């Protein structure tokens, strides 16, 4: 039986969601709203659904004023959050590399896919069609995430021409996957219709 995850309520929509579906914020001593995704900052946290469109609606509707009229919100909070989530995702990839849980390179990825050792594949958004087709055939039902360019993967992993990488099965892969999906889901179009509902 799966363990029930604690839920929190989105400040804008009032919906109860798990932590993976929410973004945590807190207030600085001078009343500035800031991301607190690592839950390390002092003060009580509050939550917004993990969606850029929902967050921007929260900023536009000034829902953070619930914490006092002097509460300050950066007008580009959506962009700030996007950068934080992206950097956390890239950092997670690098940590996996250091822990020996990530492999890179076309042949290594294909070989480990064929052996059934891969949890999921990272494929650069600018990957060539031929290599992508071959990895896709080897992957079968293994998920392929296309989130970052070759340059971004190179910087994260400290190597050159990283078109294909893969996370090996294990707890590290699960942790990295959560970070990657958090970043991916933030820019998802899933919640676009919510803007109309909330207007």
ROSE-4610 file (N, C-alpha, C; in Angstrom, 1 decimal, always signed):
// ROSE-4610
residu = [X/X/X/X/X/X/X/X/X/X/X/X/X/X/X/X/X/X/X/X/X/X/X/X/X/X/X/X/X/X/X/X/X/X/X/X/X/X/X/X/X/X/X/X/X/X/X/X/X/X/X/X/X/X/X/X/X/X/X/X/X/X/X/X/X/X/X/X/X/X/X/X/X/X/X/X/X/X/X/X/X/X/X/X/X/X/X/X/X/X/X/X/X/X/X/X/X/X/X/X/X/X/X/X/X/X/X/X/X/X/X/X/X/X/X/X/X/X/X/X/X/X/X/X/X/X/X/X/X/X/X/X/X/X/X/X/X/X/X/X/X/X/X/X/X/X/X/X/X/X/X/X/X/X/X/X/X/X/X/X/X/X/X/X/X/X/X/X/X/X/X/X/X/X/X/X/X/X/X/X/X/X/X/X/X/X/X/X/X/X/X/X/X/X/X/X/X/X/X/X/X/X/X/X/X/X/X/X/X/X/X/X/X/X/X/X/X/X/X/X/X/X/X/X/X/X/X/X/X/X/X/X/X/X/X/X/X/X/X/X/X/X/X/X/X/X/X/X/X/X/X/X/X/X/X/X/X/X/X/X/X/X/X/X/X/X/X/X/X/X/X/X/X/X/X/X/X/X/X/X/X/X/X/X/X/X/X/X/X/X/X/X/X/X/X/X/X/X/X/X/X/X/X/X/X/X/X/X/X/X/X/X/X/X/X/X/X/X/X/X/X/X/X/X/X/X/X/X/X/X/X/X/X/X/X/X/X/X/X/X/X/X/X/X/X/X/X/X/X/X/X/X/X/X/X/X/X/X/X/X/X/X/X/X/X/X/X/X/X/X/X/X/X/X/X/X/X/X/X/X/X/X/X/X/X/X/X/X/X/X/X/X/X/X/X/X/X/X/X/X/X/X/X/X/X/X/X/X/X/X/X/X/X/X/X/X/X/X/X/X/X/X/X/X/X/X/X/X/X/X/X/X/X/X/X/X/X/X/X/X/X/X/X/X/X/X/X/X/X/X/X/X/X/X/X/X/X/X/X/X/X/X/X/X/X/X/X/X/X/X/X/X/X/X/X/X/X/X/X/X/X/X/X/X/X/X/X/X/X/X/X/X/X/X/X/X/X/X/X/X/X/X/X/X/X/X/X/X/X/X/X/X/X/X/X/X/X/X/X/X/X/X/X/X/X/X/X/X/X/X/X/X/X/X/X/X/X/X/X/X/X/X/X/X/X/X/X/X/X/X/X/X/X/X/X/X/X/X/X/X/X/X/X/X/X/X/X/X/X/X/X/X/X/X/X/X/X/X/X/X/X/X/X/X/X/X/X/X/X/X/X/X/X/X/X/X/X]
num = [1/1/1/2/2/2/3/3/3/4/4/4/5/5/5/6/6/6/7/7/7/8/8/8/9/9/9/10/10/10/11/11/11/12/12/12/13/13/13/14/14/14/15/15/15/16/16/16/17/17/17/18/18/18/19/19/19/20/20/20/21/21/21/22/22/22/23/23/23/24/24/24/25/25/25/26/26/26/27/27/27/28/28/28/29/29/29/30/30/30/31/31/31/32/32/32/33/33/33/34/34/34/35/35/35/36/36/36/37/37/37/38/38/38/39/39/39/40/40/40/41/41/41/42/42/42/43/43/43/44/44/44/45/45/45/46/46/46/47/47/47/48/48/48/49/49/49/50/50/50/51/51/51/52/52/52/53/53/53/54/54/54/55/55/55/56/56/56/57/57/57/58/58/58/59/59/59/60/60/60/61/61/61/62/62/62/63/63/63/64/64/64/65/65/65/66/66/66/67/67/67/68/68/68/69/69/69/70/70/70/71/71/71/72/72/72/73/73/73/74/74/74/75/75/75/76/76/76/77/77/77/78/78/78/79/79/79/80/80/80/81/81/81/82/82/82/83/83/83/84/84/84/85/85/85/86/86/86/87/87/87/88/88/88/89/89/89/90/90/90/91/91/91/92/92/92/93/93/93/94/94/94/95/95/95/96/96/96/97/97/97/98/98/98/99/99/99/100/100/100/101/101/101/102/102/102/103/103/103/104/104/104/105/105/105/106/106/106/107/107/107/108/108/108/109/109/109/110/110/110/111/111/111/112/112/112/113/113/113/114/114/114/115/115/115/116/116/116/117/117/117/118/118/118/119/119/119/120/120/120/121/121/121/122/122/122/123/123/123/124/124/124/125/125/125/126/126/126/127/127/127/128/128/128/129/129/129/130/130/130/131/131/131/132/132/132/133/133/133/134/134/134/135/135/135/136/136/136/137/137/137/138/138/138/139/139/139/140/140/140/141/141/141/142/142/142/143/143/143/144/144/144/145/145/145/146/146/146/147/147/147/148/148/148/149/149/149/150/150/150/151/151/151/152/152/152/153/153/153/154/154/154/155/155/155/156/156/156/157/157/157/158/158/158/159/159/159/160/160/160/161/161/161/162/162/162/163/163/163/164/164/164/165/165/165/166/166/166/167/167/167/168/168/168/169/169/169/170/170/170/171/171/171/172/172/172/173/173/173/174/174/174/175/175/175/176/176/176/177/177/177/178/178/178/179/179/179/180/180/180/181/181/181/182/182/182/183/183/183/184/184/184/185/185/185/186/186/186/187/187/187/188/188/188/189/189/189/190/190/190/191/191/191/192/192/192/193/193/193/194/194/194/195/195/195/196/196/196/197/197/197/198/198/198/199/199/199]
x = [+0.8/+0.0/+0.9/+0.5/+1.3/+1.0/+2.0/+1.9/+1.2/+0.2/-0.5/+0.4/+0.5/+1.4/+0.5/+1.1/+0.4/+0.0/-1.2/-1.6/-1.6/-1.5/-1.6/-2.6/-3.1/-4.1/-3.5/-3.8/-3.4/-4.1/-3.3/-3.8/-4.8/-4.6/-5.5/-6.7/-6.6/-7.7/-8.5/-7.8/-8.4/-8.4/-7.7/-7.6/-6.5/-6.8/-5.8/-5.0/-3.7/-2.8/-1.6/-0.9/+0.3/+1.4/+2.5/+3.6/+4.2/+4.2/+4.8/+4.0/+2.8/+1.9/+1.9/+2.6/+2.6/+3.9/+3.9/+5.1/+5.0/+6.0/+6.0/+6.7/+6.0/+6.6/+6.5/+7.3/+7.3/+7.5/+7.5/+7.7/+9.0/+9.8/+11.0/+10.6/+11.6/+11.2/+10.7/+11.1/+10.5/+9.3/+8.6/+7.3/+7.4/+8.6/+8.7/+8.4/+7.5/+7.2/+8.4/+8.9/+10.0/+9.8/+10.3/+10.2/+11.0/+10.4/+11.1/+10.9/+11.4/+11.2/+12.0/+13.0/+13.8/+13.3/+12.3/+11.7/+12.7/+13.6/+14.7/+14.6/+13.7/+13.6/+12.7/+12.9/+12.0/+10.7/+9.7/+8.4/+7.5/+6.2/+5.2/+5.1/+5.0/+4.9/+3.5/+3.3/+2.0/+2.2/+1.2/+1.4/+0.5/+1.1/+0.4/+0.6/-0.4/-0.3/+0.9/+1.6/+2.8/+2.4/+2.1/+1.8/+2.1/+2.8/+3.1/+1.8/+0.8/-0.4/-1.1/-1.2/-1.8/-1.1/+0.3/+1.1/+0.9/+0.9/+0.7/-0.7/-1.7/-3.0/-3.0/-2.3/-2.2/-1.5/-0.5/+0.2/-0.8/-1.5/-2.4/-3.5/-4.0/-5.2/-4.7/-3.4/-2.9/-3.3/-3.4/-3.9/-2.9/-1.7/-0.7/-1.0/-1.9/-2.3/-3.0/-3.4/-4.0/-3.1/-1.8/-0.8/-0.4/-1.2/-1.0/-0.9/-1.3/-1.3/+0.1/+1.1/+2.5/+3.3/+2.6/+3.2/+3.7/+4.9/+5.5/+5.7/+5.3/+5.5/+6.2/+7.3/+8.0/+7.1/+7.0/+6.1/+6.5/+7.8/+8.3/+8.5/+7.6/+7.7/+7.7/+6.9/+6.8/+8.2/+8.9/+10.2/+11.2/+11.1/+12.0/+11.8/+10.6/+10.3/+10.8/+10.5/+11.0/+12.5/+13.2/+14.7/+15.1/+14.5/+14.8/+14.6/+13.4/+13.0/+14.0/+14.3/+15.2/+16.6/+17.1/+18.4/+18.4/+17.4/+17.3/+17.3/+16.6/+16.5/+17.9/+18.6/+20.0/+21.0/+20.8/+21.6/+21.4/+20.1/+19.8/+20.5/+20.5/+21.2/+22.7/+23.3/+24.7/+25.0/+24.2/+24.3/+24.3/+23.3/+23.2/+24.5/+25.1/+26.4/+27.5/+27.5/+28.6/+28.4/+27.1/+26.8/+26.9/+27.2/+27.4/+26.0/+25.0/+23.6/+23.2/+24.1/+23.8/+24.9/+24.5/+25.4/+25.1/+26.1/+25.9/+26.7/+26.1/+26.7/+25.8/+25.7/+24.7/+24.9/+26.1/+26.3/+26.0/+26.5/+26.2/+24.7/+24.0/+22.6/+21.9/+22.2/+21.5/+21.8/+23.1/+23.5/+22.7/+22.6/+21.9/+20.4/+19.9/+18.5/+18.2/+19.0/+18.9/+19.0/+19.8/+19.9/+18.9/+18.0/+16.9/+17.3/+18.4/+18.9/+18.5/+17.8/+17.5/+16.2/+16.1/+14.8/+14.2/+14.9/+14.4/+15.6/+15.3/+16.3/+16.2/+17.3/+17.3/+17.9/+17.1/+17.5/+17.5/+18.5/+18.6/+17.5/+17.0/+15.9/+16.4/+17.7/+18.3/+19.0/+18.5/+19.1/+18.8/+19.7/+19.4/+18.4/+17.6/+16.5/+17.0/+18.1/+18.6/+18.9/+19.7/+20.1/+18.8/+17.9/+16.7/+15.9/+15.8/+15.0/+15.6/+16.9/+17.6/+17.4/+17.5/+17.3/+15.9/+15.0/+13.5/+13.2/+13.8/+13.6/+14.1/+15.3/+15.9/+15.1/+14.5/+13.8/+12.5/+11.8/+10.5/+9.6/+9.3/+8.4/+9.1/+10.4/+11.1/+10.9/+10.6/+10.2/+11.5/+11.3/+12.3/+11.9/+12.7/+12.4/+13.3/+12.6/+13.3/+13.1/+14.0/+13.8/+14.9/+16.1/+17.2/+18.0/+18.6/+19.4/+20.8/+21.5/+22.8/+23.7/+23.7/+24.5/+24.2/+22.9/+22.5/+22.9/+22.8/+23.2/+24.7/+25.4/+26.9/+27.3/+26.7/+27.0/+26.7/+25.6/+25.2/+26.1/+26.6/+27.3/+28.8/+29.3/+30.7/+31.3/+30.6/+31.1/+30.8/+31.1/+30.9/+30.0/+29.0/+28.1/+27.3/+26.6/+25.7/+24.3/+24.1/+22.8/+21.9/+22.5/+21.8/+22.4/+21.6/+22.0/+20.9/+21.1/+20.1/+20.4/+19.3/+19.4/+19.2/+20.1/+19.9/+18.9/+18.2/+17.2/+17.7/+16.9/+17.3/+16.6/+16.9/+16.3/+16.8/+18.0/+18.5/+17.7/+17.4/+16.6/+15.2/+14.6/+13.3/+13.3/+14.4/+14.6/+14.8/+15.6/+15.9/+14.6/+13.9/+12.7/+11.7/+11.5/+10.6/+11.0/+12.3/+12.8/+12.5/+12.8/+12.6/+11.1/+10.3/+8.8/+8.3/+8.8/+8.4/+8.7/+9.8/+10.2/+9.4/+9.2/+8.4/+6.9/+6.4/+4.9/+4.7/+5.7/+5.5/+5.0/+5.6/+5.3/+4.3/+3.6/+2.6/+1.4/+0.7/-0.5/-1.7/-1.5/-2.6/-3.6/-3.1/-3.9/-4.4/-4.2/-4.5/-6.0/-6.9/-8.3/-8.7/-7.8/-8.1/-8.2/-7.4/-7.4/-8.9/-9.6/-10.9/-11.9/-11.7/-12.5/-12.3/-11.1/-10.8/-11.0/-11.3/-11.5/-12.8]
y = [-1.2/+0.0/+1.2/+2.2/+3.5/+4.3/+5.0/+5.9/+7.2/+7.6/+8.8/+10.0/+10.9/+12.1/+13.2/+14.0/+15.1/+16.1/+16.7/+17.7/+19.1/+20.0/+21.5/+22.1/+23.3/+23.9/+25.1/+25.1/+26.2/+27.5/+28.5/+29.8/+30.4/+30.2/+30.8/+30.0/+28.7/+27.8/+27.2/+27.1/+26.4/+24.9/+24.4/+22.9/+22.3/+21.1/+20.4/+19.5/+19.6/+18.9/+18.3/+17.4/+16.9/+17.9/+17.7/+18.6/+18.7/+17.6/+17.5/+18.4/+18.7/+19.5/+20.9/+21.3/+22.7/+23.4/+24.7/+25.5/+26.1/+26.1/+26.7/+28.0/+29.0/+30.3/+30.7/+31.7/+32.3/+33.8/+34.5/+35.9/+36.2/+37.1/+37.6/+38.6/+38.9/+39.8/+41.2/+41.6/+42.8/+42.6/+41.4/+41.1/+40.9/+40.4/+40.1/+38.6/+38.3/+36.9/+36.3/+35.1/+34.5/+33.0/+32.3/+30.8/+30.2/+29.1/+28.4/+26.9/+26.4/+25.1/+24.0/+24.5/+23.5/+23.5/+24.4/+24.5/+24.8/+25.7/+26.0/+27.4/+28.2/+29.6/+29.7/+30.7/+30.9/+31.4/+31.2/+31.8/+30.7/+30.9/+30.0/+29.9/+28.7/+28.6/+28.7/+29.1/+29.0/+28.5/+28.0/+27.2/+27.7/+27.5/+27.8/+26.6/+26.2/+25.1/+25.3/+24.2/+24.2/+24.5/+25.7/+26.1/+27.5/+27.9/+29.3/+30.1/+29.6/+30.4/+30.6/+29.6/+29.8/+30.8/+30.7/+31.6/+33.1/+33.2/+34.6/+35.1/+34.2/+34.7/+35.1/+34.4/+34.8/+36.1/+36.4/+37.7/+38.8/+38.5/+39.5/+39.8/+38.8/+39.0/+39.5/+39.6/+40.1/+39.3/+37.9/+37.1/+37.1/+37.5/+37.5/+38.6/+39.5/+40.6/+40.0/+38.8/+38.1/+38.2/+38.3/+38.3/+39.8/+40.7/+42.1/+43.0/+44.3/+45.2/+45.6/+45.4/+45.7/+44.6/+43.5/+42.3/+42.8/+42.4/+42.8/+41.5/+41.7/+40.6/+41.1/+40.4/+40.8/+40.6/+41.6/+41.4/+40.3/+39.9/+38.8/+37.5/+37.3/+36.1/+34.8/+34.8/+33.6/+33.3/+34.3/+34.1/+33.6/+34.2/+33.9/+32.4/+32.0/+30.6/+29.6/+30.0/+29.2/+28.9/+30.0/+29.9/+29.0/+29.2/+28.3/+26.9/+26.6/+25.2/+24.6/+25.3/+24.8/+24.6/+25.5/+25.3/+24.1/+23.9/+22.8/+21.4/+21.4/+20.2/+19.9/+20.9/+20.7/+20.3/+20.9/+20.5/+19.0/+18.6/+17.2/+16.2/+16.6/+15.8/+15.7/+16.8/+16.8/+16.0/+16.0/+15.2/+13.7/+13.4/+12.0/+11.5/+12.4/+12.1/+11.8/+12.7/+12.5/+11.2/+10.8/+9.6/+8.4/+8.5/+7.3/+6.8/+7.5/+7.1/+7.5/+8.3/+8.8/+8.4/+8.0/+7.6/+8.6/+8.8/+9.7/+9.2/+9.5/+9.0/+8.1/+8.2/+7.4/+5.9/+5.4/+3.9/+3.4/+4.2/+3.7/+3.7/+4.7/+4.8/+3.6/+3.4/+2.3/+1.0/+0.8/-0.5/-0.8/+0.2/+0.1/+0.0/+0.6/+0.4/-1.0/-1.6/-3.0/-4.0/-3.6/-4.4/-4.2/-3.2/-3.0/-2.2/-1.5/-0.9/+0.6/+1.1/+2.6/+2.9/+3.9/+4.4/+5.3/+6.3/+7.1/+7.8/+8.3/+8.9/+10.4/+11.0/+12.5/+12.7/+13.3/+13.5/+15.0/+15.5/+17.0/+17.4/+18.6/+19.1/+19.3/+19.4/+19.6/+18.3/+17.2/+15.9/+15.6/+15.0/+14.7/+13.6/+13.6/+12.6/+11.2/+10.9/+9.6/+8.9/+9.7/+9.2/+9.1/+10.0/+10.0/+8.8/+8.5/+7.3/+6.0/+5.9/+4.7/+4.5/+5.6/+5.6/+5.3/+5.9/+5.6/+4.1/+3.5/+2.1/+1.2/+1.6/+0.9/+1.1/+2.3/+2.6/+1.8/+1.6/+0.9/+1.7/+1.1/+1.8/+2.7/+2.8/+3.7/+5.1/+6.0/+7.4/+8.1/+9.0/+9.9/+11.3/+12.0/+13.4/+14.3/+15.3/+16.2/+17.6/+18.0/+19.3/+20.3/+19.8/+20.8/+20.6/+21.7/+21.6/+20.9/+20.6/+20.0/+20.9/+22.2/+23.1/+23.1/+23.1/+23.0/+21.7/+20.6/+19.3/+19.3/+19.9/+20.0/+20.7/+21.9/+22.7/+22.0/+21.3/+20.6/+19.4/+18.7/+17.5/+17.7/+18.9/+19.2/+18.3/+18.2/+17.4/+18.1/+17.5/+18.1/+17.2/+17.9/+17.2/+16.1/+16.5/+15.6/+15.6/+14.7/+14.6/+13.6/+12.5/+11.5/+11.1/+11.1/+10.6/+9.8/+9.1/+8.2/+8.1/+8.0/+7.7/+6.2/+5.6/+4.2/+4.0/+2.9/+2.6/+2.6/+3.2/+3.4/+4.6/+4.8/+6.0/+7.3/+7.4/+8.6/+9.0/+8.0/+8.3/+8.8/+8.3/+8.7/+10.2/+10.5/+11.9/+12.9/+12.5/+13.4/+13.6/+12.5/+12.5/+13.5/+13.5/+14.5/+15.9/+16.2/+17.5/+17.9/+17.0/+17.3/+17.5/+16.7/+16.8/+18.1/+18.5/+19.8/+20.9/+20.9/+22.0/+21.9/+20.6/+20.4/+20.9/+20.5/+20.7/+22.2/+22.9/+24.4/+25.1/+24.7/+25.3/+24.6/+23.6/+22.8/+23.7/+23.3/+24.1/+23.5/+22.6/+21.9/+22.8/+23.9/+24.7/+26.0/+26.1/+27.3/+27.6/+26.6/+26.8/+27.4/+27.2/+27.7/+29.2/+29.8/+31.3/+31.8/+31.1/+31.6/+31.4/+30.2/+29.9/+30.9/+31.4/+32.2/+33.7/+34.1/+35.5/+36.0]
z = [+0.0/+0.0/+0.0/-0.9/-0.9/+0.3/+0.7/+1.9/+1.4/+2.2/+1.8/+2.1/+1.1/+1.2/+1.8/+2.7/+3.3/+2.2/+2.3/+1.3/+1.9/+1.0/+1.4/+0.4/+0.7/-0.1/-0.9/-2.2/-3.0/-2.6/-2.4/-1.9/-2.9/-4.2/-5.2/-5.4/-5.7/-6.1/-5.0/-3.8/-2.7/-2.8/-3.8/-4.0/-3.1/-2.5/-1.7/-2.7/-2.6/-3.4/-2.6/-3.2/-2.6/-2.8/-2.1/-2.1/-3.5/-4.3/-5.6/-6.6/-6.3/-7.2/-6.8/-5.8/-5.3/-5.2/-5.2/-5.0/-3.6/-2.8/-1.5/-1.5/-0.8/-0.7/+0.8/+1.1/+2.5/+2.3/+3.5/+3.5/+4.2/+3.6/+4.3/+5.4/+6.3/+7.4/+6.9/+5.6/+5.1/+4.2/+4.4/+3.8/+2.3/+1.8/+0.4/+0.2/-0.8/-1.1/-1.9/-1.4/-2.0/-2.1/-3.1/-3.2/-2.0/-1.5/-0.4/-0.7/-1.9/-2.3/-1.5/-0.8/+0.0/+1.5/+1.8/+3.1/+4.2/+3.9/+4.8/+5.4/+4.8/+5.2/+6.4/+7.3/+8.5/+8.1/+8.9/+8.7/+8.1/+8.2/+7.8/+6.3/+5.7/+4.3/+3.8/+2.5/+1.9/+0.5/-0.2/-1.4/-2.6/-3.8/-5.0/-5.9/-6.7/-7.6/-8.5/-8.8/-9.6/-11.1/-11.4/-12.8/-12.9/-14.0/-14.2/-14.4/-15.1/-15.3/-14.0/-13.1/-11.8/-11.0/-11.0/-10.2/-10.7/-12.0/-12.6/-12.3/-12.2/-11.8/-10.3/-9.5/-8.1/-7.9/-8.7/-8.7/-9.2/-10.3/-10.9/-10.0/-9.3/-8.4/-7.0/-6.8/-5.5/-4.3/-4.4/-3.4/-2.2/-2.4/-1.3/-0.3/-0.7/+0.3/+1.5/+1.4/+2.6/+3.8/+3.5/+4.6/+5.0/+4.6/+5.0/+3.8/+4.0/+2.9/+2.5/+3.3/+3.0/+2.4/+2.1/+1.4/+0.0/-0.3/-1.6/-2.5/-3.8/-4.7/-6.0/-6.4/-7.6/-8.8/-9.7/-10.8/-11.8/-11.7/-12.5/-11.7/-10.7/-9.9/-10.7/-11.7/-12.6/-13.2/-13.7/-14.3/-13.2/-12.0/-10.9/-10.6/-10.4/-10.1/-11.2/-12.4/-13.5/-13.5/-13.2/-13.2/-12.0/-10.9/-9.7/-10.0/-10.5/-10.8/-11.8/-12.9/-13.9/-13.3/-12.5/-11.9/-10.9/-10.2/-9.3/-10.1/-11.2/-12.1/-12.6/-13.1/-13.6/-12.5/-11.3/-10.2/-9.8/-9.9/-9.5/-10.5/-11.8/-12.8/-12.5/-12.1/-11.8/-10.6/-9.6/-8.4/-8.7/-9.6/-10.0/-10.7/-11.5/-12.2/-11.2/-10.2/-9.1/-8.3/-8.2/-7.4/-8.2/-9.5/-10.4/-10.8/-10.7/-11.1/-12.5/-13.1/-14.5/-15.4/-16.6/-17.7/-18.9/-19.7/-20.8/-22.0/-23.2/-24.4/-25.1/-26.4/-27.2/-26.9/-27.1/-26.9/-25.5/-24.5/-23.1/-22.8/-23.3/-23.0/-23.7/-25.0/-25.7/-25.1/-24.7/-24.1/-22.8/-22.0/-20.7/-20.9/-21.9/-22.2/-22.6/-23.4/-23.8/-22.6/-21.6/-20.4/-19.4/-19.6/-18.7/-17.4/-17.5/-16.3/-16.2/-17.2/-17.2/-16.7/-15.8/-15.2/-16.3/-16.8/-17.9/-18.6/-19.8/-20.6/-20.7/-20.8/-21.0/-22.4/-23.3/-24.7/-25.0/-25.5/-25.8/-26.8/-26.5/-27.4/-28.9/-29.0/-30.4/-30.9/-30.4/-30.8/-32.3/-33.0/-34.4/-34.5/-35.6/-35.8/-35.8/-36.4/-36.6/-35.2/-34.4/-33.0/-32.2/-32.3/-31.5/-31.8/-33.1/-33.5/-33.0/-33.0/-32.5/-31.0/-30.3/-28.8/-28.5/-29.3/-29.1/-29.3/-30.3/-30.5/-29.4/-28.8/-27.7/-26.4/-26.3/-25.0/-24.9/-26.0/-25.9/-25.0/-23.8/-22.9/-21.9/-21.9/-21.0/-21.4/-20.4/-20.7/-21.2/-22.2/-22.7/-22.4/-21.6/-21.3/-22.2/-22.8/-23.7/-23.1/-22.2/-21.4/-21.6/-22.0/-22.1/-23.4/-23.8/-25.0/-24.7/-25.7/-25.6/-24.7/-25.0/-24.2/-22.7/-22.4/-21.0/-20.3/-21.0/-20.4/-20.3/-21.2/-21.1/-19.9/-19.7/-18.5/-17.2/-17.2/-15.9/-15.6/-16.7/-16.5/-16.6/-17.1/-17.2/-18.3/-19.4/-20.5/-21.8/-22.9/-24.3/-25.1/-25.8/-26.7/-26.1/-25.0/-24.3/-25.0/-25.9/-26.5/-25.8/-25.3/-24.6/-23.3/-22.3/-20.9/-20.4/-19.3/-18.7/-17.2/-16.5/-15.0/-14.8/-14.1/-13.8/-12.7/-12.7/-11.8/-10.3/-9.5/-8.1/-7.4/-6.2/-5.4/-6.0/-6.5/-7.0/-8.3/-9.1/-10.3/-9.9/-8.9/-8.4/-8.0/-7.2/-6.7/-7.9/-8.8/-10.0/-10.8/-11.0/-11.8/-11.2/-9.9/-9.3/-9.6/-9.5/-9.8/-11.3/-12.2/-13.6/-13.9/-13.3/-13.6/-13.0/-11.9/-11.3/-12.2/-12.8/-13.8/-15.0/-15.5/-16.7/-16.5/-15.4/-15.2/-14.9/-14.5/-14.2/-15.5/-16.6/-17.9/-18.7/-18.1/-18.8/-19.1/-20.2/-20.6/-19.9/-19.0/-18.3/-17.6/-17.1/-16.2/-17.0/-18.3/-19.0/-18.9/-18.9/-18.8/-17.5/-16.5/-15.1/-15.1/-16.0/-16.0/-16.3/-17.2/-17.5/-16.4/-15.7/-14.5/-13.4/-13.2/-12.1/-12.4/-13.6/-13.9/-13.3]
